[in-house]
Amino acid sequence: MDITNLIELDTICLDLKAQTKQEALEELTKMLEAAGKLNNPSQFLADIWKREEIGNTGFDDGIAIPHAKSDAVAKPAVAVGISRNGIDYGAEDGELSDVFFMLASPEGDDNQHIEVLAQISTKIIEDGFVEKLKAAQSREDAFEMLTDIESQPDQFLSTSLEFSTEPLSPWAQKLSRIKEHLLFGTSHMIPFIVAGGVLLSLSVMISGQGGVPQEGVLADIAQMGIAGLTLFTMVLGGYIAYSIADKPGLAPGMIGSWIAVSHYNTGFLGAIVVGFFAGFVVWLLKKIKLPDSMSSLGSIFIYPLVGTFVTCGAVMWVIGAPIASAMTTMNELLTGMAGSGKVMLGTVLGAMTAFDMGGPINKVATLFAQTQVNTQPWLMGGVGIAICTPPLGMALATFLAPSKFKRDEREAGKAAGIMGMIGISEGAIPFATGDPARVLPAIVAGGIVGNVIGFMFHVMNHAPWGGWIVLPVVDGKIGYIVGTIAGSFTTALIAIALKKTVTEDDNYPRHSQGYGSVVGEGEADILAVTSCPSGVAHTFLAAKSLEKAACALGIKIKVETQGANGVINRITDKDIEKARFVIFAHDVAIKEPERFRKIKVLDVSTKDAMFNAAALIHAKKSY
C-alpha cells in the first residue's frame, strides 16, 4: 500500500486545537471518522491507546506517529496534524510534539501496515521536509508535499496505473491475503509431489510389472516416491499455517494435517482447511498478552503446544469426518466423470489452465490435478497437455506466419517453444501482453482441445508437471503427444487467423539484448524484488519485464529474484541507501522485508510487473 493513496485533503489539519495528548488523539480520530475511514471511532481510539501502552509513539524532533491495526477501520488511511503550540506527548527527548501522523490500518494487514510506517519514517527524515510541512500555507500545499503530486502529470502515464492508485476494498484485501497464504503453502509443497511422483513412476515403469515393486533397488526408489507423496499434505498445511502465524504455526499445521490425512483420509482438501485453521488459531493465541516472565516461551513452547492441541482436537472431534466425506464425494464425482463427463471437465480445466498462463486461475486448475496425481493421474494427463499448449502454440504461430508478429515477438517465440516443452505456460505471456484480444481466445481454445484429447485417450501423467519433459512417466504417450500437437496447432491457427499483418518499424527499439539488472552495489536508481509461488516462471518474467522497461526509460535497476534457486542478486544496505524506491512484485511473502523499512515501497503482484512494468517505473520517477 502506497502512502500517497491514504492521505486526503480531509485528513490534513494545519492547526490542531488540542492541548494534550488525549485531545490530539481524539481530534485526529475525529478527522478520520469525518472522512469515512472508521466504522467505530471509540473502538479505534481505544486500540490507539493500547498501542501507546506498549510504547510511546512520540519521537525526536517533535514527530509523533500514533498508529493501530483495528477492526474499527473501514478503509486504511493516514491523518496528518500540525500543532502550532506543541503538545507534551511524552517523547523520549522531552521536547513538545508538533507534527502528527495517525495511521489507521484494518486488522490483519501486517505487511501493508509496516510498509506505510516505513514510508512515513522515510518521508520525515528527508532534509527540510518537516520544516516545509510546518510552513505550508494550505492543505493543498501540504497534500502536494506529502504525496509528491506534480502539477502537470507526464503524458506517458495512462489508465494502466489505475490498479496502483485505488486502495483495495477490505474484502479484496482479505481474499488477496488468503490467496497469498495458499500459494505460500503450495510453493513449498510442489517439490515434494514432483520428487515423489517422478520417483514412484520411474520405479513402476522400469519394473515393467504395472505395480509398485516389492523388492530390490526399485522397491527402495518406490518408497522414496511414496514418502514424497505422503509428506506433501503435511507440508501444504504446515506452511499455510506458517504464512499466517509465522514459525509457531508450523507444528500445529503439520501435525494437524497429518492427523487429518492419515486418520480421516481427507487428502489435500483437509490439509488446506487444517492449515488455515491452525494458522488462525495460533494467530489468535499470539494476541493474548503474556506476562513478561513468559513472553520468551510463547513462540517456542506455548503457542505451538496449545495450537497443536486445539487444531488436532478440532480435527478429531469436529471437522475431520465432514472433510473426509467431502473428499470422498469429490473423488466419486471425478471417478464418475472418467466416462462421459470427461469432455465437460476437460473443457473447464483446459480453459482454466491456459487462460492466465500460470496466474491464479491456472493455479486453481493445476493444483486440483497435482494434488491427486497419486489417486487420479488422468487429471494430470490432460492438464499437463494444457500447460504446454499456450507457449508451443504461439511459438508455432511465429514460425508459420512470421509476418503477423513483430521482431521481438518472433524472438520471444523461440524462447516460448523451449518453455512449452518443459511445461512452463508463462512463455505465452509476452504475446498475450501485446495483443490480449486475439491471443487469449487462441490459447484458451488450444488448452481445451489438448486437455480433452488427453482425457479421451486415457492419458495417465504420474508427474505433477506438464510439457514433454514428463513423457518418461506418462502412460499413453501417443495420446499425450497427439493432444499436445492438436492443441498447439489450434492455438497457432486461431492466432494467425485473428492477428493482422504487422509493418515493422525500422526505428523499432532493440532493447532485447541490451537490458539487464545492475549487479554491483550502490549503482541502481531503483530496486525490485520478485517472487512467485513456484519460484520459477513469474519470478523471472516479472524481473525481465522490469529490467526491459527500466532500460527503455534510461534508468538503472537492480532486481533481486527470490526463486526456486534461492535469493539471486541480493539487494544490500548500500543499494537501499542509494536508490529512490523499491518495487515488490510478488504473489507470496517477500523474504526479509524489514531490510526496506527506510525506503519507499511499491507493492504489486508479479502480473502487474509483467504487464505494467514501464508504468510502474515511470510513475515513481519523481522519487
C-alpha positions in Angstrom: 0.0 0.0 0.0 1.4 3.4 -1.0 1.0 6.3 1.4 0.0 8.5 -1.4 -3.3 6.6 -1.6 -4.0 7.0 2.1 -3.8 10.8 2.6 -6.7 13.1 1.6 -7.3 16.8 2.0 -10.0 16.0 4.6 -7.4 14.1 6.7 -5.0 17.1 6.9 -5.2 19.8 9.6 -2.6 22.5 9.8 -3.8 24.0 13.1 -4.7 21.4 15.7 -6.7 22.8 18.6 -5.7 20.0 21.0 -3.6 21.0 24.1 -3.0 17.5 25.5 -2.1 14.1 24.1 -5.6 12.8 24.8 -7.1 15.7 22.9 -4.7 15.3 20.0 -5.6 11.6 19.5 -9.3 12.4 19.8 -9.0 15.3 17.2 -7.1 13.1 14.7 -9.6 10.3 15.2 -12.5 12.6 14.5 -10.8 13.7 11.3 -10.6 10.0 10.2 -14.3 9.5 11.2 -15.4 12.5 9.3 -13.6 11.2 6.2 -15.5 7.9 6.4 -12.4 5.8 7.3 -13.8 4.4 10.6 -16.9 2.4 11.5 -16.3 2.6 15.3 -14.2 5.7 16.3 -14.4 4.9 20.0 -13.0 1.4 19.5 -10.3 2.7 17.2 -9.3 5.3 19.8 -9.1 2.5 22.4 -6.9 0.5 20.1 -4.6 3.5 19.6 -4.2 3.8 23.4 -3.5 0.0 23.6 -0.6 0.6 21.2 0.6 3.6 23.3 0.7 1.3 26.3 3.2 -0.9 24.5 5.5 2.0 23.8 5.1 5.8 23.3 4.9 6.7 19.6 6.4 10.2 20.2 9.8 10.5 18.6 12.6 13.1 18.4 12.3 16.4 16.6 8.7 16.9 17.5 7.3 14.0 15.5 4.6 11.6 16.7 3.2 8.6 14.8 0.3 7.1 16.7 -1.0 4.0 14.9 -3.1 0.9 15.3 -4.4 -2.1 13.5 -8.1 -2.3 14.4 -11.4 -3.9 13.3 -12.9 -0.5 13.6 -11.1 0.7 10.5 -13.3 0.7 7.4 -10.6 1.9 5.0 -6.9 2.3 5.6 -5.9 6.0 6.0 -3.4 8.5 7.4 -4.4 11.7 9.3 -1.9 14.5 9.4 -2.0 17.2 12.0 0.2 20.3 12.8 0.1 21.8 16.3 1.3 25.5 16.3 2.0 25.5 20.1 3.3 22.0 20.6 1.9 19.2 22.8 3.5 17.2 25.6 3.3 13.8 24.0 5.8 12.1 26.3 8.6 11.8 23.7 11.9 10.4 25.0 13.8 13.6 24.2 11.4 15.6 26.4 10.5 18.0 23.6 7.0 19.0 22.6 5.4 17.2 19.6 4.0 19.4 16.8 3.8 17.1 13.8 1.4 14.1 14.0 0.8 11.2 11.6 -2.0 8.9 12.7 -2.1 5.6 10.8 -5.3 3.6 10.7 -5.0 0.1 9.4 -7.6 -2.7 9.2 -6.9 -5.7 11.4 -4.8 -8.4 9.5 -2.8 -6.2 7.1 0.5 -6.6 8.8 2.7 -6.1 5.7 0.9 -3.0 4.5 0.9 -1.6 8.0 4.7 -1.9 8.2 5.1 -0.6 4.7 3.2 2.6 5.4 5.0 3.1 8.7 8.3 2.8 6.8 7.2 5.2 4.1 6.2 7.8 6.8 9.5 7.4 8.5 11.4 7.8 5.2 9.4 10.9 4.4 10.1 12.7 7.7 13.9 12.1 7.6 14.2 13.9 4.2 16.3 17.1 4.6 14.0 20.0 5.3 10.8 18.1 4.8 9.3 18.7 8.3 10.1 22.4 8.3 8.5 22.8 4.8 5.4 20.8 6.0 5.0 23.1 9.1 5.4 26.1 6.9 2.6 25.0 4.4 0.1 27.8 3.8 -2.8 25.5 2.8 -3.9 21.9 3.0 -3.3 21.7 -0.8 0.3 22.7 -0.3 0.8 20.1 2.4 -1.0 17.5 0.4 1.3 18.0 -2.6 4.4 17.7 -0.3 3.1 14.6 1.3 2.1 12.8 -1.9 4.7 14.2 -4.3 1.9 15.0 -6.8 3.1 17.0 -9.8 1.0 19.8 -11.2 1.4 18.5 -14.8 1.4 14.7 -14.9 3.6 13.2 -17.6 1.6 12.3 -20.7 3.3 8.9 -20.6 1.1 7.8 -17.7 -2.1 6.0 -18.8 -5.1 4.3 -17.3 -3.0 1.3 -16.8 -1.9 2.8 -13.4 -5.4 2.6 -12.0 -4.5 -0.6 -10.2 -2.0 1.2 -8.0 -4.0 4.3 -7.2 -7.2 2.8 -5.9 -6.9 1.0 -2.5 -8.4 -2.5 -2.3 -11.7 -2.9 -0.5 -11.5 -4.8 2.8 -12.9 -7.9 1.3 -10.5 -7.7 -1.6 -7.6 -7.4 0.8 -8.8 -10.4 2.8 -9.2 -12.5 -0.4 -5.7 -11.4 -1.6 -4.3 -12.4 1.8 -6.0 -15.8 1.7 -4.6 -16.4 -1.8 -1.1 -15.5 -0.6 -1.3 -18.0 2.3 -2.5 -20.7 0.0 0.2 -20.1 -2.6 2.9 -19.9 0.1 1.9 -23.4 1.1 1.7 -24.6 -2.5 5.2 -23.3 -3.3 6.6 -25.5 -0.5 4.5 -28.4 -1.5 5.4 -28.7 -5.2 9.0 -30.1 -4.7 7.6 -32.9 -2.7 5.0 -34.1 -5.2 7.4 -33.6 -8.1 10.1 -35.7 -6.5 7.7 -38.2 -5.1 5.6 -38.6 -8.2 8.5 -38.9 -10.6 10.5 -41.4 -8.4 7.4 -43.6 -7.9 6.5 -43.5 -11.6 10.1 -44.3 -12.7 10.3 -47.3 -10.3 7.0 -48.7 -11.7 7.9 -48.0 -15.3 11.4 -49.6 -15.1 10.0 -52.7 -13.3 7.6 -53.4 -16.2 5.1 -55.0 -13.8 2.4 -52.4 -13.8 2.5 -52.2 -10.0 4.8 -50.9 -7.2 7.9 -53.1 -7.0 8.1 -55.1 -3.8 11.9 -55.9 -3.6 15.3 -54.7 -4.7 16.5 -51.2 -5.5 13.3 -50.3 -7.5 11.3 -51.0 -4.3 13.5 -48.6 -2.4 13.1 -46.0 -5.1 9.3 -46.5 -4.9 9.4 -46.0 -1.2 11.2 -42.7 -1.7 8.4 -41.6 -4.1 5.7 -42.8 -1.7 7.3 -40.8 1.1 7.2 -37.6 -1.0 3.5 -38.2 -1.9 2.7 -38.8 1.8 4.6 -35.8 3.2 3.3 -33.2 0.7 -0.1 -32.8 2.5 1.7 -32.1 5.8 4.0 -29.6 4.1 1.0 -27.9 2.5 -0.9 -27.5 5.7 2.1 -26.6 7.7 3.3 -23.8 5.5 -0.2 -22.3 5.1 -0.2 -22.0 8.9 3.4 -20.7 8.8 2.4 -18.0 6.4 -0.5 -16.9 8.7 1.2 -17.1 12.1 4.9 -17.4 11.4 7.0 -20.3 12.9 4.6 -21.0 15.9 2.0 -22.1 13.3 4.3 -24.7 11.7 3.9 -27.5 14.2 0.1 -27.2 14.6 -0.4 -27.0 10.8 1.8 -30.1 10.0 0.7 -32.3 12.9 -3.0 -31.4 12.3 -2.7 -32.1 8.6 -1.1 -35.5 9.3 -3.9 -36.4 11.7 -6.5 -35.3 9.1 -4.9 -37.2 6.2 -3.7 -40.4 8.0 -6.7 -40.9 10.3 -9.6 -39.5 8.2 -8.3 -39.7 4.6 -9.1 -36.0 4.0 -6.5 -35.7 1.3 -5.2 -32.3 0.1 -8.6 -30.6 0.9 -8.2 -31.5 4.5 -4.6 -30.2 4.6 -5.7 -26.8 3.2 -8.6 -26.5 5.7 -6.4 -27.6 8.6 -3.6 -25.3 7.6 -5.8 -22.2 7.6 -7.5 -23.4 10.9 -4.1 -23.9 12.6 -2.8 -20.6 11.4 -5.8 -18.7 12.6 -5.7 -20.4 16.0 -2.1 -19.5 16.6 -2.7 -16.0 15.3 -5.4 -15.6 17.9 -3.2 -17.1 20.6 -0.4 -14.6 19.8 -2.9 -11.8 20.5 -3.1 -12.8 24.1 -0.7 -10.7 26.1 1.6 -13.0 28.2 3.4 -11.9 31.4 6.9 -10.6 30.8 8.4 -13.6 32.5 6.7 -16.0 30.0 6.9 -13.9 26.8 10.1 -15.7 25.7 8.4 -19.1 25.9 5.5 -18.0 23.7 6.8 -18.8 20.3 8.8 -21.9 21.1 6.5 -23.6 23.7 3.1 -22.1 24.5 1.8 -21.2 21.0 2.9 -24.5 19.3 1.7 -26.6 22.2 -1.7 -25.1 22.6 -2.1 -24.5 18.9 -1.4 -28.2 18.2 -3.8 -29.4 20.8 -6.7 -27.1 19.7 -6.1 -27.9 16.0 -5.8 -31.7 16.4 -8.8 -31.7 18.8 -10.9 -29.8 16.2 -9.8 -32.4 13.5 -10.6 -35.4 15.7 -13.8 -34.2 17.3 -15.3 -31.7 14.8 -14.1 -31.2 11.3 -12.2 -34.4 10.3 -15.2 -36.5 9.4 -17.1 -33.8 7.3 -13.9 -33.0 5.3 -13.3 -36.7 4.7 -16.9 -37.0 3.5 -16.5 -34.1 1.1 -13.2 -35.5 -0.2 -14.9 -38.9 -0.8 -17.8 -37.2 -2.6 -15.4 -35.3 -4.9 -13.4 -38.4 -5.7 -16.5 -40.3 -6.5 -17.6 -37.5 -8.8 -14.3 -37.5 -10.6 -14.4 -41.3 -11.0 -17.8 -40.9 -12.5 -16.5 -38.3 -14.9 -13.9 -40.8 -16.1 -16.5 -41.7 -18.7 -18.9 -39.3 -20.4 -18.1 -36.4 -18.1 -14.5 -36.1 -19.3 -15.3 -33.8 -22.1 -17.0 -31.3 -19.9 -14.4 -31.5 -17.2 -11.6 -31.3 -19.8 -13.1 -28.2 -21.3 -13.2 -26.4 -17.9 -9.8 -27.5 -16.8 -8.2 -26.8 -20.2 -9.6 -23.3 -20.4 -8.6 -22.5 -16.8 -5.1 -23.9 -17.2 -4.4 -21.9 -20.4 -6.3 -18.7 -19.6 -3.9 -16.8 -17.5 -0.7 -18.8 -18.1 0.5 -19.5 -14.6 -1.8 -17.0 -12.8 -4.3 -17.6 -10.1 -6.9 -19.3 -12.4 -4.2 -21.5 -13.8 -3.0 -22.3 -10.3 -6.5 -23.5 -9.2 -6.8 -25.9 -12.1 -3.2 -27.3 -11.8 -3.4 -27.6 -8.0 -6.6 -29.5 -8.4 -4.8 -32.0 -10.7 -1.4 -32.0 -9.0 -2.7 -32.9 -5.5 -4.4 -36.0 -6.9 -1.6 -37.3 -9.1 -1.3 -40.4 -6.9 -5.1 -41.2 -7.0 -6.4 -39.7 -10.2 -3.4 -39.4 -12.6 -5.7 -39.0 -15.6 -6.4 -35.4 -14.4 -2.8 -34.5 -14.8 -2.7 -36.3 -18.1 -5.0 -33.7 -19.6 -3.8 -30.7 -17.6 -0.2 -31.5 -18.4 -1.0 -31.0 -22.1 -2.9 -27.8 -21.4 0.0 -26.4 -19.5 2.3 -26.5 -22.6 0.0 -25.7 -25.5 -0.1 -21.9 -25.0 3.7 -21.3 -25.4 4.0 -24.1 -28.0 1.1 -22.8 -30.0 2.4 -19.2 -30.1 5.9 -20.4 -31.0 4.4 -22.4 -33.8 2.4 -19.3 -35.0 5.5 -17.2 -35.2 7.1 -19.9 -37.4 4.1 -20.4 -39.7 3.2 -16.7 -40.1 6.2 -14.5 -39.2 4.6 -11.5 -40.9 1.9 -11.4 -38.2 4.5 -10.8 -35.5 6.9 -8.1 -34.6 10.6 -8.7 -34.3 10.7 -9.1 -30.6 7.7 -11.4 -30.7 9.5 -13.6 -33.2 12.4 -13.7 -30.8 10.1 -14.5 -27.9 8.6 -17.4 -30.0 11.9 -19.2 -29.8 12.0 -19.0 -26.0 8.3 -19.9 -25.8 8.9 -23.1 -27.7 11.6 -24.2 -25.2 9.4 -23.2 -22.2 6.5 -25.1 -23.6 8.5 -28.3 -23.9 9.5 -28.1 -20.3 6.0 -27.3 -19.0 6.1 -23.5 -18.4 3.0 -21.9 -19.7 4.2 -18.4 -18.9 6.1 -18.5 -22.2 3.0 -17.2 -23.9 2.7 -14.1 -21.7 4.7 -11.7 -24.0 2.2 -12.4 -26.8 -0.9 -12.0 -24.5 0.5 -8.8 -23.2 0.9 -7.2 -26.6 -2.4 -8.4 -28.1 -4.7 -10.0 -25.5 -8.0 -9.7 -27.5 -6.6 -12.1 -30.2 -4.1 -14.2 -28.2 -6.2 -15.2 -25.2 -9.1 -16.8 -27.3 -6.4 -18.7 -29.2 -4.6 -20.1 -26.2 -7.8 -21.0 -24.4 -9.1 -22.9 -27.4 -5.8 -24.8 -27.7 -5.8 -25.6 -24.0 -9.3 -27.0 -24.2 -8.5 -29.2 -27.3 -5.3 -30.5 -25.7 -6.9 -31.3 -22.4 -10.0 -33.0 -23.8 -7.8 -35.2 -26.1 -5.7 -36.2 -23.2 -8.8 -37.2 -21.3 -10.3 -39.1 -24.2 -7.1 -41.0 -24.9 -7.0 -42.0 -21.2 -3.6 -40.5 -20.7 -2.1 -41.0 -17.2 0.6 -38.5 -16.2 2.2 -39.6 -12.9 4.3 -36.4 -12.6 2.6 -33.2 -11.4 4.0 -31.1 -14.3 3.4 -30.5 -18.0 5.3 -30.5 -21.3 7.1 -33.3 -23.0 9.7 -33.3 -20.2 7.4 -35.7 -18.3 6.9 -38.2 -21.1 9.1 -40.9 -19.4 6.4 -41.2 -16.7 3.3 -40.9 -18.9 1.1 -43.8 -19.6 -0.5 -43.3 -23.1 2.4 -41.4 -24.6 0.8 -41.3 -28.1 -2.3 -39.6 -26.7 -0.2 -37.1 -24.8 1.8 -36.3 -28.0 -1.3 -36.1 -30.2 -3.1 -33.8 -27.6 -0.1 -31.5 -27.4 0.2 -31.2 -31.2 -3.5 -30.7 -31.8 -3.8 -28.1 -29.0 -0.7 -26.3 -30.2 -1.9 -26.2 -33.8 -5.4 -25.0 -32.7 -3.8 -22.1 -30.8 -1.4 -21.3 -33.7 -4.1 -21.3 -36.4 -6.6 -19.2 -34.4 -3.9 -16.7 -33.5 -2.8 -16.4 -37.2 -6.4 -16.0 -38.3 -7.2 -13.3 -35.8 -3.9 -11.3 -36.0 -3.2 -8.7 -38.7 0.0 -8.4 -40.7 2.3 -6.0 -39.0 4.6 -3.4 -40.6 8.0 -3.5 -38.9 9.2 -0.1 -38.0 12.9 0.5 -38.8 13.2 2.6 -35.6 11.7 -0.2 -33.5 13.6 -0.2 -30.2 16.0 -3.1 -29.9 16.4 -3.5 -26.1 16.1 -7.3 -26.1 19.8 -7.7 -25.9 20.8 -4.5 -24.1 18.9 -4.7 -20.8 19.7 -6.3 -17.6 19.9 -5.9 -13.9 22.6 -4.0 -12.1 24.9 -6.4 -10.2 27.2 -4.0 -8.3 26.4 -2.3 -5.1 25.1 1.3 -4.8 24.7 1.8 -8.6 20.9 1.4 -9.1 18.4 4.2 -9.2 15.5 1.9 -8.3 15.3 -1.6 -6.8 12.9 -4.5 -7.3 12.2 -7.9 -5.6 10.2 -10.5 -7.5 8.8 -13.7 -6.1 6.1 -16.2 -7.1 4.7 -19.5 -5.7 6.8 -21.8 -7.8 9.8 -19.6 -7.8 10.3 -20.2 -11.5 8.4 -18.5 -14.3 6.6 -15.5 -12.9 9.5 -14.6 -10.7 11.9 -14.2 -13.6 9.4 -12.9 -16.2 8.5 -10.1 -13.8 12.2 -9.4 -13.3 12.9 -9.3 -17.1 9.9 -7.0 -17.7 11.1 -4.5 -15.1 14.7 -4.7 -16.5 13.5 -4.1 -20.0 11.2 -1.2 -19.0 14.0 0.4 -17.0 16.4 0.2 -19.9 13.8 1.8 -22.2 13.4 4.7 -19.8 17.2 5.1 -19.2 17.0 4.1 -15.6 19.4 1.7 -13.7 17.5 -1.0 -11.9 18.7 -3.8 -9.6 16.3 -6.8 -9.4 16.6 -9.4 -6.7 14.8 -12.7 -7.5 13.6 -14.9 -4.7 13.0 -18.1 -6.7 13.5 -21.8 -6.7 17.2 -21.4 -6.5 17.1 -19.1 -3.5 17.9 -15.3 -3.5 19.8 -14.2 -6.5 21.4 -10.7 -6.9 20.7 -9.8 -3.3 19.9 -6.2 -2.6 22.3 -4.8 0.1 22.1 -1.9 2.5 24.3 0.2 0.2 21.8 -0.4 -2.7 18.9 0.7 -0.4 20.8 3.9 0.6 21.4 4.9 -3.0 18.0 4.0 -4.6 14.9 6.1 -4.7 12.3 3.3 -4.1 11.8 -0.4 -4.4 9.1 -2.4 -6.2 7.8 -5.6 -4.5 6.4 -7.7 -7.4 5.2 -10.8 -5.6 2.5 -13.4 -5.1 3.9 -14.8 -1.9 5.5 -13.1 1.0 8.8 -11.3 0.4 11.8 -12.6 2.4 13.3 -10.2 4.9 11.1 -7.2 4.1 12.4 -5.4 7.1 15.5 -4.5 5.0 13.4 -1.9 3.1 11.9 -0.1 6.1 13.8 3.1 5.2 12.9 3.2 1.6 9.6 3.9 -0.3 7.9 0.6 -1.4 5.5 0.0 -4.3 3.7 -3.3 -3.6 2.2 -5.1 -6.6 1.7 -8.6 -8.0 4.1 -10.3 -10.5 1.4 -9.9 -13.1 1.3 -6.1 -12.6 5.1 -6.1 -13.1 4.8 -8.2 -16.3 2.0 -6.2 -17.8 2.7 -2.7 -16.5 6.4 -2.5 -15.9 7.1 0.8 -17.7 4.1 2.5 -15.9 5.3 1.3 -12.5 8.8 2.6 -13.1 7.8 5.8 -14.8 5.1 6.6 -12.2 7.7 6.8 -9.5 10.4 8.7 -11.4 9.7 11.7 -9.2 11.2 9.9 -6.2 
